[in-house]
Amino acid sequence: MDIDDQELSFSEKLSLTGIGDLGEMCKSKCGTKYLSTLLCMSLRFFSIKWEDIDEYLKSIGFMTAQICHKWAKAFIKGDYEEFSTDLRGGKQTDSFYDMFPEIEADAKAFVVQACSQKSGDFKAMDLAQFIDTKYYELTGIKKQSGDDLIRSKRSCRLDLRRWGAKVEPNSRRPYFEGHERDDVVKHRHEFINYFLTHKDFYYTITDGETPI
């Protein structure tokens, strides 16, 4: 396989979901403003249209191109104090599970149990809603109409990755190695049992000079 083939193979595996999940991980280490502005400036350097940049940034959970442009101007003109001021506020997802380890334990158990079910409709949003419910139950805070989820869907997808979940390429359904779905186990048993009960109808191979 030459370099071009390798690049094509790699690009085929890329998706906005994967890029967004990696972006979510990066945001836990560095501010969203810095990452968004850096990415926006880089794309503009290669003469990508503003409309395309804006659509891409929003699709992976970053700031809009318009906001990035504002911060890029502040950075370029040398207003470091304005640019470096962090006005994000809100909930910090980095320390969420440090503050609520019991929610993390319950969430892990919920995911393992959900991934082992025959139904294949478990999604990261199910985890996000489960965590949301647990948070308000634990804190006793009353959720107001219009409040965002305590932990976003994208953050929950990152949680699944950190906890060792894999994703089936076709269904995009998460699962854990060592925790097979009931329907998979059942199908395998049926497949093996069929051959065992019909063994007299098949040729077998034995050791020796004349295999039978």
PATORTI-718955 format. One record per residue (C-alpha): residue number from 1; x, y, z; residue in one letter. Coordinates in nm, 3 decimals. Layout:
<kolkes>
> nr/c1/c2/c3/rest
> NUM/X/Y/Z/a
...
</kolkes>
This chain:
<kolkes>
> nr/c1/c2/c3/rest
> 1/0.000/0.000/0.000/m
> 2/0.150/0.334/-0.102/d
> 3/0.114/0.665/0.081/i
> 4/-0.187/0.776/-0.125/d
> 5/-0.372/0.455/-0.047/d
> 6/-0.290/0.494/0.322/q
> 7/-0.420/0.849/0.323/e
> 8/-0.740/0.743/0.150/l
> 9/-0.792/0.459/0.395/s
> 10/-0.743/0.695/0.688/f
> 11/-0.972/0.965/0.549/s
> 12/-1.248/0.711/0.492/e
> 13/-1.244/0.632/0.865/k
> 14/-1.280/0.996/0.967/l
> 15/-1.621/1.124/1.067/s
> 16/-1.761/1.435/1.227/l
> 17/-1.855/1.224/1.527/t
> 18/-1.497/1.107/1.577/g
> 19/-1.354/1.453/1.519/i
> 20/-1.609/1.603/1.756/g
> 21/-1.526/1.350/2.026/d
> 22/-1.156/1.428/1.994/l
> 23/-1.242/1.797/2.007/g
> 24/-1.436/1.738/2.328/e
> 25/-1.131/1.572/2.478/m
> 26/-0.912/1.865/2.371/c
> 27/-1.159/2.112/2.523/k
> 28/-1.113/1.944/2.860/s
> 29/-0.741/2.030/2.839/k
> 30/-0.759/2.369/2.669/c
> 31/-1.024/2.638/2.643/g
> 32/-1.286/2.614/2.369/t
> 33/-1.210/2.971/2.268/k
> 34/-0.844/2.899/2.199/y
> 35/-0.910/2.580/2.006/l
> 36/-1.194/2.728/1.802/s
> 37/-0.994/3.038/1.713/t
> 38/-0.685/2.837/1.620/l
> 39/-0.887/2.604/1.397/l
> 40/-1.076/2.891/1.236/c
> 41/-0.757/3.086/1.163/m
> 42/-0.594/2.774/1.019/s
> 43/-0.884/2.702/0.786/l
> 44/-0.891/3.065/0.671/r
> 45/-0.516/3.041/0.600/f
> 46/-0.602/2.776/0.341/f
> 47/-0.871/3.004/0.192/s
> 48/-1.167/2.796/0.311/i
> 49/-1.494/2.989/0.283/k
> 50/-1.639/3.143/0.597/w
> 51/-1.970/2.961/0.545/e
> 52/-1.798/2.624/0.526/d
> 53/-1.583/2.701/0.830/i
> 54/-1.887/2.806/1.031/d
> 55/-2.080/2.491/0.941/e
> 56/-1.783/2.270/1.023/y
> 57/-1.705/2.435/1.358/l
> 58/-2.065/2.412/1.475/k
> 59/-2.093/2.048/1.364/s
> 60/-1.808/1.944/1.596/i
> 61/-1.924/2.151/1.893/g
> 62/-1.692/2.451/1.862/f
> 63/-1.769/2.824/1.852/m
> 64/-1.915/2.986/1.542/t
> 65/-1.690/3.140/1.279/a
> 66/-1.823/3.487/1.364/q
> 67/-1.719/3.458/1.729/i
> 68/-1.386/3.305/1.631/c
> 69/-1.325/3.597/1.396/h
> 70/-1.383/3.840/1.682/k
> 71/-1.125/3.665/1.901/w
> 72/-0.881/3.625/1.613/a
> 73/-0.889/4.004/1.560/k
> 74/-0.824/4.062/1.930/a
> 75/-0.530/3.822/1.924/f
> 76/-0.378/3.961/1.604/i
> 77/-0.395/4.322/1.718/k
> 78/-0.205/4.223/2.031/g
> 79/-0.478/4.261/2.293/d
> 80/-0.358/3.962/2.492/y
> 81/-0.546/4.052/2.810/e
> 82/-0.879/4.065/2.628/e
> 83/-0.809/3.745/2.436/f
> 84/-0.689/3.545/2.736/s
> 85/-0.981/3.641/2.962/t
> 86/-1.196/3.334/3.016/d
> 87/-1.562/3.432/3.022/l
> 88/-1.709/3.090/2.956/r
> 89/-1.837/3.015/3.305/g
> 90/-2.093/2.738/3.330/g
> 91/-2.036/2.382/3.441/k
> 92/-1.683/2.246/3.411/q
> 93/-1.702/1.891/3.279/t
> 94/-1.340/1.813/3.373/d
> 95/-1.418/1.781/3.744/s
> 96/-1.777/1.658/3.717/f
> 97/-1.701/1.300/3.813/y
> 98/-1.451/1.415/4.076/d
> 99/-1.741/1.593/4.244/m
> 100/-1.993/1.314/4.181/f
> 101/-1.809/0.979/4.178/p
> 102/-2.131/0.796/4.264/e
> 103/-2.289/0.923/3.944/i
> 104/-1.995/0.791/3.745/e
> 105/-2.028/0.448/3.909/a
> 106/-2.402/0.439/3.837/d
> 107/-2.347/0.561/3.483/a
> 108/-2.090/0.288/3.411/k
> 109/-2.326/0.022/3.544/a
> 110/-2.608/0.167/3.337/f
> 111/-2.401/0.156/3.018/v
> 112/-2.278/-0.201/3.072/v
> 113/-2.633/-0.319/3.140/q
> 114/-2.773/-0.130/2.841/a
> 115/-2.503/-0.257/2.604/c
> 116/-2.574/-0.618/2.703/s
> 117/-2.940/-0.597/2.610/q
> 118/-3.080/-0.748/2.292/k
> 119/-3.224/-0.413/2.189/s
> 120/-2.979/-0.219/1.974/g
> 121/-3.112/0.132/2.028/d
> 122/-2.884/0.249/2.312/f
> 123/-2.726/0.586/2.232/k
> 124/-2.506/0.842/2.403/a
> 125/-2.817/1.055/2.456/m
> 126/-2.959/0.779/2.678/d
> 127/-2.651/0.810/2.896/l
> 128/-2.677/1.190/2.900/a
> 129/-3.039/1.174/3.015/q
> 130/-2.955/0.911/3.278/f
> 131/-2.678/1.128/3.422/i
> 132/-2.906/1.430/3.414/d
> 133/-3.172/1.249/3.615/t
> 134/-2.918/1.117/3.866/k
> 135/-2.766/1.462/3.913/y
> 136/-3.094/1.629/4.005/y
> 137/-3.193/1.336/4.229/e
> 138/-2.861/1.353/4.413/l
> 139/-2.841/1.730/4.453/t
> 140/-3.208/1.791/4.518/g
> 141/-3.200/2.080/4.271/i
> 142/-3.517/2.132/4.072/k
> 143/-3.451/2.139/3.699/k
> 144/-3.598/2.441/3.528/q
> 145/-3.768/2.431/3.192/s
> 146/-3.516/2.498/2.918/g
> 147/-3.209/2.395/3.122/d
> 148/-2.943/2.212/2.923/d
> 149/-2.838/1.860/3.011/l
> 150/-2.589/1.856/3.297/i
> 151/-2.354/1.661/3.070/r
> 152/-2.379/1.699/2.694/s
> 153/-2.431/1.418/2.447/k
> 154/-2.083/1.478/2.306/r
> 155/-1.928/1.459/2.655/s
> 156/-2.110/1.132/2.714/c
> 157/-1.971/0.988/2.392/r
> 158/-1.628/1.076/2.526/l
> 159/-1.718/0.909/2.857/d
> 160/-1.802/0.590/2.668/l
> 161/-1.462/0.596/2.502/r
> 162/-1.283/0.655/2.833/r
> 163/-1.468/0.367/2.995/w
> 164/-1.353/0.130/2.722/g
> 165/-1.663/0.110/2.505/a
> 166/-1.622/0.020/2.139/k
> 167/-1.851/0.112/1.853/v
> 168/-1.987/-0.126/1.593/e
> 169/-1.898/0.016/1.248/p
> 170/-2.237/-0.057/1.094/n
> 171/-2.486/0.028/1.367/s
> 172/-2.269/0.283/1.555/r
> 173/-2.388/0.108/1.868/r
> 174/-2.148/0.108/2.167/p
> 175/-2.050/-0.217/2.335/y
> 176/-1.790/-0.344/2.582/f
> 177/-1.546/-0.621/2.510/e
> 178/-1.622/-0.905/2.749/g
> 179/-1.987/-0.800/2.773/h
> 180/-2.149/-0.956/2.471/e
> 181/-2.510/-0.890/2.378/r
> 182/-2.761/-1.161/2.464/d
> 183/-2.869/-1.203/2.103/d
> 184/-2.507/-1.256/1.989/v
> 185/-2.448/-1.527/2.250/v
> 186/-2.777/-1.696/2.165/k
> 187/-2.704/-1.695/1.793/h
> 188/-2.357/-1.842/1.846/r
> 189/-2.496/-2.121/2.063/h
> 190/-2.763/-2.203/1.805/e
> 191/-2.501/-2.207/1.528/f
> 192/-2.269/-2.443/1.718/i
> 193/-2.549/-2.669/1.841/n
> 194/-2.677/-2.712/1.487/y
> 195/-2.346/-2.857/1.372/f
> 196/-2.311/-3.073/1.681/l
> 197/-2.653/-3.232/1.634/t
> 198/-2.589/-3.291/1.261/h
> 199/-2.229/-3.409/1.291/k
> 200/-2.309/-3.742/1.120/d
> 201/-2.399/-3.558/0.801/f
> 202/-2.059/-3.392/0.758/y
> 203/-1.714/-3.508/0.659/y
> 204/-1.450/-3.485/0.929/t
> 205/-1.074/-3.467/0.907/i
> 206/-0.850/-3.696/1.108/t
> 207/-0.475/-3.713/1.150/d
> 208/-0.274/-3.958/0.944/g
> 209/-0.160/-4.019/0.590/e
> 210/-0.515/-4.069/0.464/t
> 211/-0.742/-3.799/0.612/p
> 212/-1.108/-3.893/0.622/i
</kolkes>
